[in-house]
């Protein structure tokens, strides 16, 4: 008898039902999970650290799983040969040092991710990661590390003792997701930082070993951000703009209607090796010292900016008097004003490096000019400046001074020279030229010397329409200063030549501004019997507390 292989009725039905299931589950035309489904996403590992003496608390609660799952494990390598587990852990180190810490996380799908950061352990250092929200004093027995953008909030005073050192982290060291480290005083915030000649307050990079004067030099720029002070004094622009160098999202605004606004005190402060650009866009770097709408109630004297990547000191509006300023070896302009600055200055000194630098002074009137603000251009008064460029043989090509964008101002009793190109440019395609013709732009009783662009005033002034008037009001002669751009003790900016012009007295300054606008207050300006920033035969006011002095550029 022949027996055919026939499926019983129930078995046949079950087999038919299984066929499409087998076909569907056997098809693998999508991703690794099959069926065209979404690929599993790796988790994100992130952590913060809080240093308290030798004990460091690590917090990885910011780690996430984009799939919506959970982190199942946290494994730490503390950089000293030990490890630990847990989302939040505390670890005690046995010695001062920099430790490379690594976190590895695993999610509930078995996916892994890791993150690393360098943690500095030093009981004498305090890492500042949070904004200053209550009155705070930084003391000279500690070094303060800026871990990102640190704001001093409105209504709060930050006091910094003489001799205190503040260091800014570079971008790759910052653990707060900020793009740079900087100290920023908001409007209605206050900083009381009164150093002394014997105990200056130093802002510098974490890479700077202050015990080794030779570890960083004039070309070491852009290692951190800078110092920014924002106030409520008048500016030329409508509203309250955000300051350059800081993301708009941070709300770092400046400007108001109080010319006597008081942001505090800055005295005997050296700011070194800053100027980092958060955006990476040229021109968006942080100045060494930025003054946004800082009022005349603020005290600013004896400030040094050394080896900044961007401008040394820049004013955006405001009315403050700034005296005894030294700017050395910066990558862009030494002094820069804009946005309706109507303050005063005396004893300003700069020397530029041959490898990088801009103008000795870049002098802008506005950011934006309208019918409402056209008479509110920058128009300050500066006396006793010494501007030394990058040298007549430098490959750079900027002028000593440029007035543009409706800029104005008055300069008296100053020494200006050693620049590779010309001495002066007044832009003729905007209101800067009009300001000269109207008497708001004044250059008088200044001495020009040693320019790559020429050997008399007409040859160093760009544009013939200004030659005669500027030549009649100023002189071209060697003031007898000693210039060196190496750390050989050869820099001595005190004039030694005889026959220099007699200084013009404050009572004879024009101090001219458009009718109906406020002129600078000349009260703080002193009448002295010499030209330039330094008195002949007297000690340099930079001695002892500046990087120029401490690293051997000047002979103390």
C-alpha positions as CSV (number, residue, x, y, z in Angstrom):
1,X,0.0,0.0,0.0
2,X,1.3,3.4,-0.9
3,X,1.3,6.0,1.9
4,X,1.3,9.5,0.7
5,X,2.9,12.3,3.0
6,X,-0.2,14.3,3.7
7,X,-0.6,16.9,6.5
8,X,-3.5,16.3,8.8
9,X,-6.1,19.2,8.5
10,X,-5.0,21.0,11.8
11,X,-1.3,20.7,11.0
12,X,-1.8,22.0,7.5
13,X,-3.6,25.1,8.9
14,X,-0.9,25.7,11.4
15,X,1.8,25.5,8.7
16,X,-0.1,27.9,6.5
17,X,-0.3,30.4,9.3
18,X,3.4,30.2,10.0
19,X,4.5,30.9,6.5
20,X,3.9,34.6,6.4
21,X,5.4,35.0,9.9
22,X,8.5,33.2,8.8
23,X,8.8,35.3,5.7
24,X,8.3,38.6,7.6
25,X,10.8,37.8,10.4
26,X,13.3,36.4,8.0
27,X,13.5,39.5,5.9
28,X,16.6,41.7,6.8
29,X,16.7,44.6,4.4
30,X,17.0,47.4,7.0
31,X,19.6,48.4,9.5
32,X,21.4,46.2,12.0
33,X,18.2,45.8,14.0
34,X,16.4,44.5,10.9
35,X,13.1,45.5,9.4
36,X,14.4,49.1,8.5
37,X,14.0,50.2,12.2
38,X,16.0,53.0,13.7
39,X,19.6,52.3,14.8
40,X,20.3,52.4,18.5
41,X,22.0,55.7,19.6
42,X,25.0,55.8,21.8
43,X,24.6,57.6,25.1
44,X,26.3,60.9,26.0
45,X,28.9,61.0,28.8
46,X,29.2,64.3,30.6
47,X,30.5,65.3,34.1
48,X,31.4,68.2,36.2
49,X,33.9,68.4,39.0
50,X,34.1,70.4,42.2
51,X,37.4,70.7,43.9
52,X,37.7,71.2,47.7
53,X,41.3,70.9,48.8
54,X,42.4,67.4,47.8
55,X,38.8,66.1,47.6
56,X,37.1,66.3,44.3
57,X,33.4,65.5,43.7
58,X,32.5,64.3,40.3
59,X,28.9,64.5,39.1
60,X,27.8,62.6,35.9
61,X,24.1,63.2,36.3
62,X,24.3,65.2,33.0
63,X,24.9,62.1,31.0
64,X,22.0,61.0,28.9
65,X,20.6,58.3,26.7
66,X,19.1,59.8,23.5
67,X,17.0,56.6,23.0
68,X,15.1,57.5,26.1
69,X,16.6,54.7,28.1
70,X,18.7,54.9,31.2
71,X,22.4,54.9,32.1
72,X,23.1,51.6,33.8
73,X,26.7,52.1,34.9
74,X,29.3,54.8,35.5
75,X,32.9,53.9,35.7
76,X,35.6,56.4,36.6
77,X,39.4,56.5,36.1
78,X,40.7,59.2,38.3
79,X,44.0,59.7,36.7
80,X,46.0,58.6,39.7
81,X,45.8,54.8,39.1
82,X,42.6,54.4,41.0
83,X,39.0,54.0,39.8
84,X,35.4,54.1,41.0
85,X,31.8,53.7,40.1
86,X,28.6,55.7,40.5
87,X,26.8,58.7,39.1
88,X,28.2,61.0,41.8
89,X,31.4,60.1,43.5
90,X,34.0,61.8,45.7
91,X,37.6,61.1,45.4
92,X,40.5,62.2,47.6
93,X,43.9,62.7,45.8
94,X,47.1,62.4,47.7
95,X,49.2,65.1,46.0
96,X,48.9,68.4,44.1
97,X,48.8,67.9,40.3
98,X,46.8,67.8,37.1
99,X,44.8,64.6,36.7
100,X,43.3,63.3,33.5
101,X,39.9,61.9,34.5
102,X,37.8,59.6,32.3
103,X,34.2,58.6,32.7
104,X,32.7,55.7,30.8
105,X,28.9,55.1,30.8
106,X,26.8,52.2,29.6
107,X,23.1,52.4,28.8
108,X,20.4,49.7,29.1
109,X,21.1,48.6,25.5
110,X,24.8,48.0,26.2
111,X,26.0,51.0,24.3
112,X,29.0,52.9,25.7
113,X,30.4,56.4,25.7
114,X,33.2,58.2,27.4
115,X,34.3,61.7,28.4
116,X,37.6,63.0,29.7
117,X,38.8,66.2,31.4
118,X,41.8,67.4,33.2
119,X,41.3,68.3,36.9
120,X,43.7,70.4,38.8
121,X,44.1,69.5,42.5
122,X,45.7,72.2,44.6
123,X,44.4,73.4,48.0
124,X,45.8,76.8,47.2
125,X,43.7,77.0,44.0
126,X,40.0,77.6,43.8
127,X,38.2,76.7,40.5
128,X,35.4,79.3,39.8
129,X,32.7,77.7,37.7
130,X,29.6,79.6,38.8
131,X,28.6,83.3,38.5
132,X,29.2,85.6,41.5
133,X,25.7,86.0,43.0
134,X,26.6,87.3,46.5
135,X,29.3,89.7,47.8
136,X,32.5,87.8,47.5
137,X,36.2,88.4,48.4
138,X,39.1,86.7,46.5
139,X,42.1,86.6,48.8
140,X,45.8,86.7,48.0
141,X,46.6,83.4,49.6
142,X,44.6,81.6,46.8
143,X,44.9,81.4,43.1
144,X,41.5,81.6,41.3
145,X,40.9,79.6,38.2
146,X,38.2,80.9,35.8
147,X,36.4,77.9,34.4
148,X,34.4,79.6,31.7
149,X,32.5,82.9,31.5
150,X,32.2,84.1,35.1
151,X,29.7,87.0,35.6
152,X,29.5,89.3,38.6
153,X,25.7,89.9,38.8
154,X,23.8,93.1,39.4
155,X,23.8,94.3,43.1
156,X,26.9,92.2,43.9
157,X,30.5,93.3,44.7
158,X,33.5,91.1,43.9
159,X,36.5,92.3,46.0
160,X,39.9,91.2,45.0
161,X,42.8,91.6,47.4
162,X,46.2,93.0,46.4
163,X,48.5,90.3,45.3
164,X,45.8,87.9,44.1
165,X,46.4,85.8,41.0
166,X,43.5,84.9,38.7
167,X,44.1,82.4,35.9
168,X,41.8,81.7,32.9
169,X,41.5,78.2,31.5
170,X,41.9,77.6,27.8
171,X,38.9,76.3,25.8
172,X,40.0,72.7,25.9
173,X,40.2,72.8,29.7
174,X,36.8,74.4,30.4
175,X,34.2,72.0,31.8
176,X,31.2,74.4,31.8
177,X,30.6,74.3,28.0
178,X,31.5,78.0,27.7
179,X,33.7,78.9,24.7
180,X,36.2,80.9,26.7
181,X,37.2,81.9,30.2
182,X,36.7,85.6,31.2
183,X,35.6,87.7,34.2
184,X,32.6,89.9,33.2
185,X,31.1,92.6,35.5
186,X,27.5,93.1,34.5
187,X,25.7,96.5,34.7
188,X,25.0,97.4,38.4
189,X,27.6,94.8,39.4
190,X,30.8,96.0,41.0
191,X,34.4,95.1,41.2
192,X,36.8,96.4,43.8
193,X,40.3,95.3,42.7
194,X,42.8,97.7,44.2
195,X,46.3,96.2,43.8
196,X,49.4,98.0,44.7
197,X,52.8,98.5,43.0
198,X,54.3,95.9,45.5
199,X,51.3,93.6,45.3
200,X,49.6,93.8,41.9
201,X,46.6,91.8,40.9
202,X,47.5,89.5,38.0
203,X,45.1,88.0,35.4
204,X,46.8,85.4,33.2
205,X,46.5,82.0,31.7
206,X,46.7,78.7,33.5
207,X,49.7,78.0,31.3
208,X,51.6,80.8,32.9
209,X,54.1,79.8,35.6
210,X,54.6,83.1,37.4
211,X,57.7,81.7,39.1
212,X,59.4,81.3,35.7
213,X,59.5,84.7,33.9
214,X,60.7,83.1,30.7
215,X,57.9,80.4,30.3
216,X,55.6,82.6,28.2
217,X,56.6,85.5,26.0
218,X,55.2,88.3,23.9
219,X,54.0,85.9,21.1
220,X,51.9,83.8,23.5
221,X,48.5,85.3,22.9
222,X,44.9,84.1,23.0
223,X,45.4,81.6,25.8
224,X,42.2,82.7,27.6
225,X,39.7,85.5,27.4
226,X,40.0,88.8,29.4
227,X,38.4,91.2,31.8
228,X,35.1,93.0,30.8
229,X,33.4,95.7,32.8
230,X,29.9,96.9,31.7
231,X,28.2,100.0,33.0
232,X,25.3,102.4,32.7
233,X,27.0,105.5,31.3
234,X,25.8,107.1,28.0
235,X,26.7,105.6,24.6
236,X,26.0,106.7,21.1
237,X,23.9,103.6,20.1
238,X,20.2,103.3,20.8
239,X,19.1,100.7,23.4
240,X,21.6,98.5,25.2
241,X,23.8,96.5,22.8
242,X,25.6,93.3,23.8
243,X,29.4,93.6,24.2
244,X,31.7,92.1,21.5
245,X,33.5,88.9,22.3
246,X,30.6,87.4,24.3
247,X,27.7,85.4,22.8
248,X,24.5,87.5,22.6
249,X,22.7,84.7,24.5
250,X,24.6,85.7,27.7
251,X,22.9,89.1,27.8
252,X,26.1,91.0,28.4
253,X,24.6,94.4,27.8
254,X,25.9,97.9,28.4
255,X,24.8,101.5,28.2
256,X,22.5,103.9,30.1
257,X,22.0,107.5,31.1
258,X,24.3,107.9,34.2
259,X,27.6,109.6,33.2
260,X,28.8,109.2,36.9
261,X,28.0,105.5,37.0
262,X,30.4,103.6,39.4
263,X,31.5,100.1,38.4
264,X,34.2,100.0,41.1
265,X,38.0,100.2,41.2
266,X,40.7,98.7,39.0
267,X,44.2,99.6,40.2
268,X,47.6,98.0,39.6
269,X,46.3,95.2,37.5
270,X,48.3,93.2,34.9
271,X,46.3,91.3,32.3
272,X,48.4,88.8,30.3
273,X,48.2,86.4,27.4
274,X,44.4,86.7,26.7
275,X,42.2,87.5,23.7
276,X,40.7,84.2,22.8
277,X,37.9,84.2,20.3
278,X,34.8,82.2,21.3
279,X,33.4,82.2,17.8
280,X,36.7,81.6,16.0
281,X,35.9,84.5,13.7
282,X,38.7,87.0,13.3
283,X,37.8,90.3,15.0
284,X,35.6,88.6,17.5
285,X,38.3,88.1,20.1
286,X,38.0,89.4,23.7
287,X,40.1,92.5,24.4
288,X,42.5,92.5,27.3
289,X,40.3,95.0,29.1
290,X,36.9,95.9,27.7
291,X,35.1,98.9,29.1
292,X,31.5,99.1,28.0
293,X,29.7,102.3,29.1
294,X,31.8,102.6,32.2
295,X,31.1,105.9,34.0
296,X,33.3,108.6,35.6
297,X,32.6,107.2,39.1
298,X,34.8,104.2,38.3
299,X,38.5,104.4,39.2
300,X,40.9,103.0,36.6
301,X,44.6,103.5,37.0
302,X,47.8,101.5,36.6
303,X,46.6,98.8,34.2
304,X,48.8,96.7,32.0
305,X,47.7,94.5,29.1
306,X,50.5,92.2,27.9
307,X,50.4,89.9,24.8
308,X,46.7,90.0,24.2
309,X,45.5,88.5,20.8
310,X,43.1,91.3,20.1
311,X,43.1,94.9,21.2
312,X,44.8,95.9,24.4
313,X,42.1,98.2,25.9
314,X,38.8,99.1,24.2
315,X,36.1,101.6,25.3
316,X,32.6,101.3,24.1
317,X,31.0,104.6,25.1
318,X,31.2,105.8,28.6
319,X,32.8,108.7,30.5
320,X,35.5,107.1,32.6
321,X,39.0,108.7,33.2
322,X,41.7,106.1,32.7
323,X,45.3,106.9,33.7
324,X,48.7,105.1,33.7
325,X,47.8,102.4,31.0
326,X,50.5,100.2,29.5
327,X,49.7,98.0,26.5
328,X,52.5,95.7,25.2
329,X,52.9,93.3,22.3
330,X,49.2,92.8,21.5
331,X,48.0,91.3,18.3
332,X,45.7,94.1,17.2
333,X,45.2,97.8,18.1
334,X,46.7,99.0,21.4
335,X,44.0,101.5,22.3
336,X,40.5,101.5,20.6
337,X,37.4,103.6,21.3
338,X,34.0,103.4,19.8
339,X,30.3,104.0,20.5
340,X,30.5,107.5,21.7
341,X,33.3,107.4,24.3
342,X,33.5,110.8,26.0
343,X,36.0,110.1,28.8
344,X,39.6,111.3,29.4
345,X,43.0,109.6,29.6
346,X,46.5,110.5,30.7
347,X,49.9,108.6,30.8
348,X,49.1,106.0,28.1
349,X,52.0,103.9,26.9
350,X,52.2,101.2,24.2
351,X,54.9,99.2,22.4
352,X,54.0,96.8,19.7
353,X,55.8,93.6,18.6
354,X,57.3,93.1,15.1
355,X,55.4,89.9,14.5
356,X,51.8,91.1,15.1
357,X,50.0,94.3,15.9
358,X,47.5,96.9,14.6
359,X,47.3,100.6,15.1
360,X,48.6,102.4,18.2
361,X,45.1,103.9,18.4
362,X,42.0,103.0,16.4
363,X,39.4,105.8,17.0
364,X,35.8,105.2,15.9
365,X,32.8,107.4,16.4
366,X,29.9,105.0,16.2
367,X,28.8,101.5,15.5
368,X,25.6,102.9,13.8
369,X,24.9,106.5,13.0
370,X,21.3,107.9,12.7
371,X,19.7,111.3,12.7
372,X,19.2,111.0,16.4
373,X,22.8,110.2,17.5
374,X,24.9,111.9,14.8
375,X,26.3,114.4,17.4
376,X,27.1,111.7,20.0
377,X,30.3,110.4,18.4
378,X,33.4,109.5,20.4
379,X,35.2,112.7,21.4
380,X,37.5,112.1,24.4
381,X,40.6,114.0,25.5
382,X,44.0,112.2,25.9
383,X,47.2,113.8,27.2
384,X,50.7,112.5,27.7
385,X,50.6,109.3,25.6
386,X,53.7,107.5,24.2
387,X,52.8,105.3,21.3
388,X,55.6,103.0,20.0
389,X,54.9,100.8,17.0
390,X,56.4,97.6,15.7
391,X,59.5,99.4,14.3
392,X,60.2,101.0,10.9
393,X,61.5,97.7,9.4
394,X,58.5,95.6,10.6
395,X,56.5,93.8,7.9
396,X,53.3,95.2,9.4
397,X,51.7,98.2,7.7
398,X,49.3,99.9,10.0
399,X,49.4,103.6,10.8
400,X,50.0,104.9,14.3
401,X,46.5,106.4,14.6
402,X,43.3,106.1,12.5
403,X,40.1,108.1,13.0
404,X,37.2,106.5,11.2
405,X,33.4,105.9,11.4
406,X,32.8,109.5,12.5
407,X,35.5,109.4,15.1
408,X,36.9,112.4,16.9
409,X,38.9,113.3,20.0
410,X,41.8,115.4,21.2
411,X,45.4,114.4,21.7
412,X,48.0,116.7,23.4
413,X,51.6,116.5,24.6
414,X,52.3,113.0,23.3
415,X,55.2,111.1,21.7
416,X,54.3,109.0,18.6
417,X,56.8,107.0,16.6
418,X,58.6,103.8,15.5
419,X,55.8,102.7,13.2
420,X,56.4,100.8,9.9
421,X,54.0,103.0,7.8
422,X,52.4,106.4,8.4
423,X,51.5,108.4,11.5
424,X,47.9,109.3,10.9
425,X,44.9,108.5,8.8
426,X,41.7,110.5,9.0
427,X,39.1,108.7,6.8
428,X,37.6,111.1,4.3
429,X,34.6,109.0,3.3
430,X,32.8,109.5,6.6
431,X,32.3,112.1,9.2
432,X,35.8,111.8,10.7
433,X,37.1,114.4,8.2
434,X,34.1,116.6,8.9
435,X,35.0,116.4,12.6
436,X,38.5,117.6,11.9
437,X,37.3,120.5,9.9
438,X,34.7,121.4,12.5
439,X,37.3,121.4,15.3
440,X,36.2,118.3,17.1
441,X,39.3,116.3,16.1
442,X,42.3,118.0,17.5
443,X,46.0,116.9,17.4
444,X,48.2,119.5,19.0
445,X,51.7,119.8,20.6
446,X,52.6,116.2,19.8
447,X,56.0,114.9,18.7
448,X,56.2,112.5,15.8
449,X,59.4,110.5,15.0
450,X,60.8,107.5,13.2
451,X,58.3,106.3,10.6
452,X,58.7,103.9,7.7
453,X,56.4,106.1,5.7
454,X,58.4,109.3,5.8
455,X,60.6,111.8,7.7
456,X,58.3,114.7,8.2
457,X,54.7,115.3,9.1
458,X,53.3,115.8,5.6
459,X,54.8,112.5,4.5
460,X,53.3,110.5,7.3
461,X,49.8,112.0,7.1
462,X,47.5,110.1,4.8
463,X,45.7,112.6,2.6
464,X,47.1,116.0,1.7
465,X,44.1,118.0,2.9
466,X,45.2,117.7,6.6
467,X,49.0,118.1,6.1
468,X,49.4,121.8,6.7
469,X,47.2,122.1,9.8
470,X,48.7,119.1,11.5
471,X,52.3,120.1,10.6
472,X,51.7,123.6,12.1
473,X,50.3,122.2,15.4
474,X,52.8,119.4,15.9
475,X,56.6,118.7,15.4
476,X,58.7,116.0,13.9
477,X,61.8,115.3,16.0
478,X,63.6,112.6,17.9
479,X,62.6,112.6,21.6
480,X,65.5,110.4,22.6
481,X,63.6,107.3,23.9
482,X,65.3,103.9,24.0
483,X,63.4,101.2,22.2
484,X,63.9,97.4,22.6
485,X,61.4,94.6,21.9
486,X,63.4,91.9,23.6
487,X,63.8,91.1,27.3
488,X,67.2,92.8,27.5
489,X,66.4,95.7,29.8
490,X,66.8,98.1,26.9
491,X,63.3,99.6,26.8
492,X,63.3,103.0,28.3
493,X,60.5,105.3,27.0
494,X,61.6,108.4,29.0
495,X,62.5,111.2,26.7
496,X,66.0,112.5,26.9
497,X,66.2,115.0,24.1
498,X,66.5,118.7,24.7
499,X,64.5,121.2,22.8
500,X,61.2,119.4,22.9
501,X,58.0,121.5,22.8
502,X,56.7,123.0,26.1
503,X,53.6,121.1,27.2
504,X,50.3,122.7,26.5
505,X,48.3,123.5,29.6
506,X,44.9,122.0,30.3
507,X,43.4,125.5,30.4
508,X,44.2,125.8,26.6
509,X,42.6,122.5,25.5
510,X,39.7,123.0,23.1
511,X,37.5,120.2,24.6
512,X,35.0,120.9,21.8
513,X,31.9,118.9,21.2
514,X,28.7,119.6,19.2
515,X,26.3,122.0,20.8
516,X,23.8,120.3,23.2
517,X,26.1,117.3,23.9
518,X,28.3,116.7,27.0
519,X,32.0,117.4,26.9
520,X,34.5,115.3,28.8
521,X,35.3,116.4,32.3
522,X,38.9,117.6,32.3
523,X,39.1,117.8,36.1
524,X,41.2,114.6,36.6
525,X,43.9,115.7,34.0
526,X,47.1,116.9,35.5
527,X,49.4,119.6,34.1
528,X,53.0,118.3,34.0
529,X,56.2,119.7,32.5
530,X,57.0,116.9,30.1
531,X,55.7,115.2,26.9
532,X,54.8,111.5,26.8
533,X,53.7,109.0,29.4
534,X,56.9,109.1,31.5
535,X,58.7,111.8,33.4
536,X,62.4,112.3,32.4
537,X,64.8,111.3,35.1
538,X,62.1,109.7,37.3
539,X,61.4,106.0,37.9
540,X,59.1,104.3,35.4
541,X,55.6,103.9,36.8
542,X,55.6,100.4,35.2
543,X,58.5,99.3,37.5
544,X,57.9,96.2,39.6
545,X,54.2,95.3,38.9
546,X,54.0,94.9,35.1
547,X,55.1,91.9,32.9
548,X,57.3,94.4,31.0
549,X,59.2,94.9,34.3
550,X,59.0,91.4,35.8
551,X,60.2,89.7,32.6
552,X,63.1,92.1,31.9
553,X,62.0,94.3,29.0
554,X,62.6,97.5,31.0
555,X,65.5,98.2,33.3
556,X,64.0,98.8,36.7
